[in-house]
Amino acid sequence: MRTLVLLSIALASTTASAGVYVESSEIELGVKPPPAPEVSKIWFDGGRMRSTDADGDGAIFRDQKIYALDADQKSYTVVDKAAMDRMGGQLAEARKKMEAQMASMPPERRAMMEQMMSQMGGGAGGAMKKPVKRDVTATGRSETVGGFKCSVWEVALDGVKDHEVCAAAPGSLPGGTEMLKTMREMGEMMKGLTEGLGQMAQNTASDTWADLAKINGIPILTREFEDGKATSETRLSVIRSESVAASTFEVPKGYKERKMPTMGSSED
């Protein structure tokens, strides 16, 4: 969720002559003493994006490719639409095989397997989850974040509040219309993968891209909820126009490429 907020804000300017620097802060709520905020940063210029989170990991988006950066391993993985579609196809095939195997199991064993997979969280078990009803509703409330007014939307899963999104009107931020266009391009890259994941893709970044089509705004604040209480929030803390060096959008020196694994393969 934090990455979505960062991407949304950072892509809010598409002026070729000036880039944008953005910071957002994620804090836990209801914790005493309150922990220090986790600060994430993004640089944007000329259709390119570079993000860095509190752990030093991040991503570069340029030329319709995403370069996922792993700071600990000093490695990167290149992802484009063809790779997403290919992996999506592999996942879809694996999902079909698993569903066929479980369908032939006795009811007791099937129930036990479904429970075990559910406890694992994600993975193959996610394919067997029942569809989640996702509702995105305008609350009528508004807030001001970083000097920008935004409207609050509520996202509920199976009737239970999951998070809030406070979205600014596209015209209130520089390049907002172009920002939404760029986000749709990134969402299109992910389409093949999320289709292959099936139910495993629910409540992931792909759903959030879809939410924005209804919200038609730029998220500058998100709040996560659990049992009706806000547990964390990520909000815009800094946004300014500045010149961004071209090297910002290059993979750091010393990083080695790791190929995206295919189903049934493993890496050392």
Backbone hydrogen bonds in HBPLUS format (Angstrom, degrees):
<---DONOR---> <-ACCEPTOR-->    atom                        ^
c    i                          cat <-CA-CA->   ^        H-A-AA   ^      H-
h    n   atom  resd res      DA  || num        DHA   H-A  angle D-A-AA Bond
n    s   type  num  typ     dist DA aas  dist angle  dist       angle   num
A0005-VAL N   A0001-MET O   3.16 MM   4  6.55 161.0  2.20 156.0 159.5     1
A0006-LEU N   A0002-ARG O   3.04 MM   4  6.33 163.4  2.07 152.8 157.3     2
A0007-LEU N   A0003-THR O   2.85 MM   4  6.04 168.0  1.86 157.4 160.5     3
A0008-SER N   A0004-LEU O   2.88 MM   4  6.02 166.7  1.90 155.6 159.4     4
A0009-ILE N   A0005-VAL O   3.05 MM   4  6.26 164.1  2.08 153.4 156.4     5
A0010-ALA N   A0006-LEU O   2.86 MM   4  5.92 170.0  1.87 157.0 160.3     6
A0011-LEU N   A0007-LEU O   2.95 MM   4  5.88 154.0  2.01 148.9 154.7     7
A0012-ALA N   A0009-ILE O   2.98 MM   3  5.18 157.1  2.03 112.0 116.5     8
A0018-ALA N   A0015-THR O   3.35 MM   3  5.73 157.1  2.41 109.8 115.8     9
A0019-GLY N   A0242-GLU O   2.89 MM 223  5.18 128.9  2.16 127.4 138.3    10
A0242-GLU N   A0019-GLY O   2.91 MM 223  5.18 155.8  1.97 118.4 126.4    11
A0020-VAL N   A0044-PHE O   2.81 MM  24  5.13 150.1  1.89 143.8 152.0    12
A0044-PHE N   A0020-VAL O   2.93 MM  24  5.13 147.0  2.04 148.2 155.6    13
A0021-TYR N   A0240-ARG O   2.81 MM 219  5.43 167.1  1.83 165.8 169.9    14
A0240-ARG N   A0021-TYR O   2.99 MM 219  5.43 154.2  2.06 151.9 159.4    15
A0022-VAL N   A0042-ILE O   2.87 MM  20  5.11 155.5  1.93 156.5 159.2    16
A0042-ILE N   A0022-VAL O   2.93 MM  20  5.11 149.7  2.03 144.9 146.9    17
A0023-GLU N   A0238-VAL O   2.89 MM 215  4.87 158.5  1.94 137.1 137.1    18
A0237-SER N   A0023-GLU O   2.99 MM 214  5.61 173.2  1.99 144.6 143.2    19
A0238-VAL N   A0023-GLU O   3.22 MM 215  4.87 163.8  2.25 133.0 130.1    20
A0024-SER N   A0040-SER O   3.03 MM  16  5.45 153.7  2.10 146.0 152.1    21
A0040-SER N   A0024-SER O   3.00 MM  16  5.45 164.1  2.02 157.5 162.6    22
A0025-SER N   A0235-ARG O   3.01 MM 210  5.63 157.2  2.06 157.3 158.4    23
A0235-ARG N   A0025-SER O   3.07 MM 210  5.63 157.0  2.13 145.5 147.7    24
A0026-GLU N   A0038-GLU O   2.94 MM  12  5.09 160.6  1.98 137.8 144.1    25
A0038-GLU N   A0026-GLU O   2.90 MM  12  5.09 164.5  1.92 149.0 150.8    26
A0027-ILE N   A0233-GLU O   2.96 MM 206  5.67 160.1  2.00 159.9 164.2    27
A0233-GLU N   A0027-ILE O   3.04 MM 206  5.67 152.8  2.12 154.0 162.5    28
A0029-LEU N   A0231-THR O   2.84 MM 202  4.97 175.4  1.84 125.6 126.7    29
A0041-LYS N   A0052-THR O   2.84 MM  11  5.27 167.9  1.86 160.8 164.0    30
A0052-THR N   A0041-LYS O   2.86 MM  11  5.27 153.2  1.93 156.2 156.9    31
A0043-TRP N   A0050-ARG O   2.85 MM   7  5.23 156.7  1.90 151.0 159.0    32
A0050-ARG N   A0043-TRP O   2.90 MM   7  5.23 149.5  2.00 156.8 160.1    33
A0045-ASP N   A0048-ARG O   3.05 MM   3  5.35 159.7  2.09 141.1 146.7    34
A0048-ARG N   A0045-ASP O   2.94 MM   3  5.35 157.7  1.99 117.4 124.8    35
A0049-MET N   A0061-PHE O   2.94 MM  12  4.99 152.8  2.02 141.3 148.0    36
A0061-PHE N   A0049-MET O   2.82 MM  12  4.99 160.0  1.86 140.8 146.3    37
A0051-SER N   A0059-ALA O   2.87 MM   8  5.31 161.8  1.90 156.2 162.0    38
A0059-ALA N   A0051-SER O   3.20 MM   8  5.31 141.7  2.35 121.3 130.0    39
A0053-ASP N   A0057-ASP O   2.78 MM   4  5.62 164.1  1.80 162.7 167.6    40
A0056-GLY N   A0053-ASP O   2.99 MM   3  5.33 162.4  2.02 113.4 119.0    41
A0058-GLY N   A0069-LEU O   3.37 MM  11  5.14 165.6  2.39 128.9 130.2    42
A0069-LEU N   A0058-GLY O   2.87 MM  11  5.14 168.8  1.88 141.1 142.4    43
A0060-ILE N   A0067-TYR O   2.95 MM   7  4.95 144.8  2.07 128.2 139.4    44
A0067-TYR N   A0060-ILE O   2.76 MM   7  4.95 163.6  1.78 150.2 156.0    45
A0062-ARG N   A0065-LYS O   3.04 MM   3  5.50 158.9  2.08 155.3 161.3    46
A0065-LYS N   A0062-ARG O   2.87 MM   3  5.50 142.6  2.01 119.0 129.2    47
A0066-ILE N   A0079-VAL O   2.79 MM  13  5.09 167.7  1.80 155.1 159.4    48
A0079-VAL N   A0066-ILE O   2.79 MM  13  5.09 156.5  1.85 151.9 159.4    49
A0068-ALA N   A0077-THR O   2.90 MM   9  5.19 155.8  1.96 158.9 154.0    50
A0077-THR N   A0068-ALA O   2.98 MM   9  5.19 147.1  2.09 137.5 148.0    51
A0070-ASP N   A0075-SER O   2.88 MM   5  5.30 168.6  1.89 162.0 159.5    52
A0074-LYS N   A0070-ASP O   2.83 MM   4  5.58 116.7  2.24 136.7 153.7    53
A0075-SER N   A0070-ASP O   3.17 MM   5  5.30 152.8  2.25 139.5 146.8    54
A0256-LYS N   A0074-LYS O   3.04 MM 182  6.59 152.3  2.12 140.4 141.0    55
A0076-TYR N   A0256-LYS O   3.01 MM 180  6.26 144.3  2.14 141.0 143.9    56
A0258-ARG N   A0076-TYR O   2.77 MM 182  5.87 162.9  1.80 160.2 161.8    57
A0084-MET N   A0080-ASP O   2.98 MM   4  6.27 157.9  2.03 153.0 159.9    58
A0085-ASP N   A0081-LYS O   2.82 MM   4  6.05 164.9  1.84 156.6 160.0    59
A0086-ARG N   A0082-ALA O   2.92 MM   4  6.06 156.7  1.98 144.0 150.8    60
A0087-MET N   A0083-ALA O   2.93 MM   4  6.10 169.1  1.94 152.5 155.1    61
A0088-GLY N   A0084-MET O   2.85 MM   4  5.96 154.0  1.92 145.8 154.2    62
A0089-GLY N   A0085-ASP O   2.94 MM   4  6.18 151.5  2.02 145.8 152.3    63
A0090-GLN N   A0086-ARG O   3.10 MM   4  6.41 156.1  2.15 147.7 154.0    64
A0091-LEU N   A0087-MET O   2.89 MM   4  6.12 160.4  1.93 153.6 158.7    65
A0092-ALA N   A0088-GLY O   2.91 MM   4  6.06 153.9  1.98 144.9 152.4    66
A0093-GLU N   A0089-GLY O   3.06 MM   4  6.26 156.6  2.12 145.7 151.1    67
A0094-ALA N   A0090-GLN O   3.01 MM   4  6.25 161.3  2.05 147.4 152.7    68
A0095-ARG N   A0091-LEU O   2.82 MM   4  5.97 153.1  1.89 146.6 154.6    69
A0096-LYS N   A0092-ALA O   3.00 MM   4  6.22 155.8  2.06 145.7 151.4    70
A0097-LYS N   A0093-GLU O   3.12 MM   4  6.39 159.9  2.16 148.9 153.7    71
A0098-MET N   A0094-ALA O   3.03 MM   4  6.25 160.0  2.08 148.4 153.7    72
A0099-GLU N   A0095-ARG O   2.93 MM   4  6.13 162.9  1.96 152.5 157.1    73
A0100-ALA N   A0096-LYS O   2.95 MM   4  6.14 154.3  2.02 146.6 153.6    74
A0101-GLN N   A0097-LYS O   3.00 MM   4  6.24 156.4  2.06 147.7 153.7    75
A0102-MET N   A0098-MET O   2.97 MM   4  6.21 162.7  2.00 153.4 157.8    76
A0103-ALA N   A0099-GLU O   2.91 MM   4  5.99 145.0  2.04 141.6 151.4    77
A0104-SER N   A0101-GLN O   3.28 MM   3  5.52 140.1  2.45  99.9 109.8    78
A0105-MET N   A0102-MET O   3.14 MM   3  5.20 159.3  2.18 103.8 110.2    79
A0110-ARG N   A0106-PRO O   2.88 MM   4  6.06 163.8  1.91 163.9 169.3    80
A0111-ALA N   A0107-PRO O   2.91 MM   4  6.06 163.1  1.94 149.9 154.0    81
A0112-MET N   A0108-GLU O   3.04 MM   4  6.26 155.3  2.10 143.1 150.0    82
A0113-MET N   A0109-ARG O   2.89 MM   4  6.12 157.5  1.94 150.4 156.1    83
A0114-GLU N   A0110-ARG O   2.88 MM   4  6.12 161.6  1.91 154.3 159.4    84
A0115-GLN N   A0111-ALA O   3.02 MM   4  6.20 154.4  2.09 144.7 151.3    85
A0116-MET N   A0112-MET O   3.00 MM   4  6.23 160.0  2.04 147.3 152.8    86
A0117-MET N   A0113-MET O   2.89 MM   4  6.09 161.5  1.92 152.9 157.8    87
A0118-SER N   A0114-GLU O   2.93 MM   4  6.04 153.8  2.00 142.9 150.4    88
A0119-GLN N   A0115-GLN O   3.02 MM   4  6.25 154.7  2.09 148.2 154.1    89
A0120-MET N   A0116-MET O   3.13 MM   4  6.39 135.4  2.34 137.7 149.5    90
A0120-MET N   A0117-MET O   3.13 MM   3  5.04 127.8  2.42  91.9 105.8    91
A0121-GLY N   A0118-SER O   3.14 MM   3  5.36 136.3  2.34  99.6 110.8    92
A0126-GLY N   A0123-GLY O   3.17 MM   3  5.78 148.5  2.27 112.6 120.1    93
A0127-ALA N   A0124-ALA O   3.11 MM   3  5.81 153.8  2.18 117.4 123.6    94
A0128-MET N   A0125-GLY O   3.04 MM   3  5.65 155.4  2.10 116.4 123.1    95
A0129-LYS N   A0126-GLY O   3.26 MM   3  5.40 163.4  2.29 105.9 110.9    96
A0158-ASP N   A0133-LYS O   2.69 MM  25  4.79 168.2  1.70 147.8 152.2    97
A0135-ASP N   A0156-ALA O   2.94 MM  21  5.19 164.5  1.96 150.6 155.8    98
A0156-ALA N   A0135-ASP O   2.89 MM  21  5.19 160.8  1.92 150.2 156.6    99
A0137-THR N   A0154-GLU O   2.89 MM  17  5.22 163.9  1.92 151.2 155.7   100
A0154-GLU N   A0137-THR O   2.77 MM  17  5.22 167.3  1.78 155.2 157.4   101
A0139-THR N   A0152-VAL O   3.11 MM  13  5.90 174.0  2.11 156.5 155.7   102
A0152-VAL N   A0141-ARG O   2.98 MM  11  5.50 174.4  1.99 142.7 144.0   103
A0143-GLU N   A0150-CYS O   2.93 MM   7  5.45 155.1  1.99 149.4 157.5   104
A0150-CYS N   A0143-GLU O   2.78 MM   7  5.45 159.5  1.82 161.6 163.2   105
A0145-VAL N   A0148-PHE O   2.82 MM   3  5.25 157.9  1.86 153.8 150.0   106
A0148-PHE N   A0145-VAL O   2.98 MM   3  5.25 164.9  2.00 113.7 118.4   107
A0151-SER N   A0167-ALA O   2.84 MM  16  5.27 159.5  1.88 141.9 136.8   108
A0167-ALA N   A0151-SER O   2.86 MM  16  5.27 154.3  1.93 148.8 143.3   109
A0153-TRP N   A0165-VAL O   2.72 MM  12  5.15 156.8  1.77 148.1 156.3   110
A0165-VAL N   A0153-TRP O   2.86 MM  12  5.15 159.5  1.91 145.7 152.3   111
A0155-VAL N   A0163-HIS O   2.89 MM   8  5.45 166.4  1.91 178.8 174.1   112
A0162-ASP N   A0155-VAL O   2.86 MM   7  5.80 168.6  1.87 153.9 157.3   113
A0163-HIS N   A0155-VAL O   3.33 MM   8  5.45 161.0  2.37 143.7 148.4   114
A0157-LEU N   A0160-VAL O   2.85 MM   3  5.21 154.8  1.91 148.8 143.3   115
A0160-VAL N   A0157-LEU O   3.00 MM   3  5.21 165.5  2.02 111.9 116.4   116
A0225-PHE N   A0162-ASP O   2.87 MM  63  5.21 159.2  1.91 150.0 143.1   117
A0164-GLU N   A0223-ARG O   2.85 MM  59  5.07 150.2  1.93 141.3 151.3   118
A0223-ARG N   A0164-GLU O   3.02 MM  59  5.07 153.4  2.09 134.9 140.3   119
A0166-CYS N   A0221-LEU O   2.85 MM  55  5.08 171.9  1.86 152.1 152.7   120
A0220-ILE N   A0166-CYS O   2.97 MM  54  6.10 167.3  1.99 170.9 167.3   121
A0168-ALA N   A0218-ILE O   2.84 MM  50  4.98 162.0  1.87 134.9 130.7   122
A0218-ILE N   A0168-ALA O   2.77 MM  50  4.98 163.7  1.80 144.6 149.5   123
A0172-SER N   A0169-ALA O   2.89 MM   3  5.42 158.2  1.93 120.1 127.4   124
A0173-LEU N   A0170-PRO O   3.44 MM   3  5.94 164.8  2.47 112.5 116.5   125
A0176-GLY N   A0173-LEU O   3.25 MM   3  5.52 139.4  2.42 144.0 134.4   126
A0179-MET N   A0175-GLY O   2.92 MM   4  6.08 146.2  2.03 149.8 160.6   127
A0180-LEU N   A0176-GLY O   3.14 MM   4  6.46 156.4  2.20 150.7 153.7   128
A0181-LYS N   A0177-THR O   3.27 MM   4  6.59 151.8  2.35 141.9 149.5   129
A0182-THR N   A0178-GLU O   3.01 MM   4  6.33 156.0  2.07 150.0 155.6   130
A0183-MET N   A0179-MET O   2.93 MM   4  6.25 156.8  1.99 153.1 160.0   131
A0184-ARG N   A0180-LEU O   2.98 MM   4  6.21 150.8  2.06 144.3 151.7   132
A0185-GLU N   A0181-LYS O   3.11 MM   4  6.45 148.2  2.22 142.9 151.4   133
A0186-MET N   A0182-THR O   3.05 MM   4  6.42 153.3  2.12 148.2 155.0   134
A0187-GLY N   A0183-MET O   2.86 MM   4  6.12 157.0  1.92 148.2 155.2   135
A0188-GLU N   A0184-ARG O   2.84 MM   4  6.06 148.2  1.94 145.6 153.8   136
A0189-MET N   A0185-GLU O   3.18 MM   4  6.47 144.0  2.31 138.8 147.4   137
A0189-MET N   A0186-MET O   3.13 MM   3  5.13 122.6  2.48  94.0 108.2   138
A0190-MET N   A0186-MET O   3.33 MM   4  6.70 142.5  2.48 141.1 150.2   139
A0190-MET N   A0187-GLY O   3.09 MM   3  5.18 125.7  2.40  95.9 109.5   140
A0191-LYS N   A0188-GLU O   3.22 MM   3  5.07 150.9  2.30  97.6 106.2   141
A0194-THR N   A0190-MET O   3.04 MM   4  6.25 169.5  2.05 165.5 168.3   142
A0195-GLU N   A0191-LYS O   2.97 MM   4  6.10 153.5  2.04 152.4 159.7   143
A0196-GLY N   A0192-GLY O   3.17 MM   4  6.31 150.4  2.26 137.8 145.2   144
A0197-LEU N   A0193-LEU O   2.99 MM   4  6.30 143.6  2.13 145.2 155.9   145
A0198-GLY N   A0194-THR O   3.21 MM   4  6.37 136.3  2.41 138.0 147.3   146
A0200-MET N   A0197-LEU O   3.16 MM   3  5.18 149.6  2.25 130.7 123.7   147
A0201-ALA N   A0198-GLY O   3.02 MM   3  5.70 160.0  2.06 117.9 123.9   148
A0202-GLN N   A0199-GLN O   3.17 MM   3  5.46 166.9  2.19 110.5 114.5   149
A0207-ASP N   A0204-THR O   3.03 MM   3  5.51 127.1  2.31 110.7 122.8   150
A0208-THR N   A0204-THR O   3.30 MM   4  6.70 152.5  2.38 146.7 154.6   151
A0208-THR N   A0205-ALA O   3.02 MM   3  4.99 115.0  2.45  93.7 110.0   152
A0209-TRP N   A0205-ALA O   2.96 MM   4  6.35 150.4  2.05 154.1 161.7   153
A0210-ALA N   A0206-SER O   3.18 MM   4  6.47 158.5  2.23 142.7 148.2   154
A0211-ASP N   A0207-ASP O   2.83 MM   4  6.17 147.4  1.93 146.2 156.3   155
A0212-LEU N   A0208-THR O   3.17 MM   4  6.44 148.4  2.28 144.3 150.8   156
A0212-LEU N   A0209-TRP O   3.12 MM   3  5.30 122.9  2.46  97.5 111.1   157
A0213-ALA N   A0210-ALA O   3.09 MM   3  5.37 138.4  2.27 103.7 114.9   158
A0214-LYS N   A0211-ASP O   3.00 MM   3  5.48 133.0  2.22 108.9 120.5   159
A0215-ILE N   A0211-ASP O   2.94 MM   4  6.23 165.3  1.96 152.8 157.7   160
A0216-ASN N   A0212-LEU O   2.65 MM   4  5.39 156.0  1.70 139.5 146.6   161
A0236-LEU N   A0220-ILE O   3.10 MM  16  5.57 149.5  2.20 163.4 157.6   162
A0222-THR N   A0234-THR O   2.96 MM  12  5.37 151.2  2.04 146.6 155.7   163
A0234-THR N   A0222-THR O   2.92 MM  12  5.37 152.9  1.99 147.6 156.2   164
A0224-GLU N   A0232-SER O   2.89 MM   8  5.36 157.0  1.94 145.7 153.4   165
A0231-THR N   A0224-GLU O   2.77 MM   7  5.66 161.9  1.81 146.7 152.8   166
A0226-GLU N   A0229-LYS O   2.84 MM   3  5.36 156.1  1.89 146.6 152.5   167
A0229-LYS N   A0226-GLU O   3.04 MM   3  5.36 166.9  2.06 114.1 117.9   168
A0248-THR N   A0245-ALA O   3.00 MM   3  5.57 158.0  2.05 115.3 122.1   169
A0249-PHE N   A0246-ALA O   3.14 MM   3  5.91 155.4  2.21 119.5 124.3   170
A0250-GLU N   A0247-SER O   3.09 MM   3  5.14 158.5  2.14 113.3 112.2   171
A0255-TYR N   A0252-PRO O   3.31 MM   3  5.95 160.2  2.35 134.7 135.7   172
A0265-SER N   A0262-THR O   3.00 MM   3  5.58 156.0  2.06 141.4 140.5   173
